[in-house]
């Protein structure tokens, strides 16, 4: 009859992580296929070899003035 007994409620807890623990957790999530974690990793740690994907900011230097 233990299957029919109600479980005791425990409120959610918030665990603070060090920056290193957060990186490890994020990498683990990304390697398990979490697309959101992959996207966040690509924003936080962009691949310097993929600069072509990033659009340059418009500085106005090369604009024609009519």
Secondary structure in CASP SS format (residue, H / E / C, confidence):
PFRMAT SS
TARGET T0000
AUTHOR 0000-0000-0000
METHOD secondary structure of the structure
MODEL  1
X C 1.00
X H 1.00
X H 1.00
X H 1.00
X C 1.00
X C 1.00
X C 1.00
X C 1.00
X C 1.00
X C 1.00
X C 1.00
X C 1.00
X C 1.00
X C 1.00
X C 1.00
X C 1.00
X C 1.00
X C 1.00
X H 1.00
X H 1.00
X H 1.00
X H 1.00
X H 1.00
X H 1.00
X H 1.00
X H 1.00
X H 1.00
X H 1.00
X H 1.00
X H 1.00
X H 1.00
X C 1.00
X C 1.00
X C 1.00
X H 1.00
X H 1.00
X H 1.00
X H 1.00
X H 1.00
X H 1.00
X H 1.00
X H 1.00
X H 1.00
X H 1.00
X C 1.00
X C 1.00
X C 1.00
X H 1.00
X H 1.00
X H 1.00
X H 1.00
X H 1.00
X H 1.00
X C 1.00
X C 1.00
X C 1.00
X C 1.00
X C 1.00
X C 1.00
X C 1.00
X C 1.00
X C 1.00
X C 1.00
X C 1.00
X C 1.00
X C 1.00
END
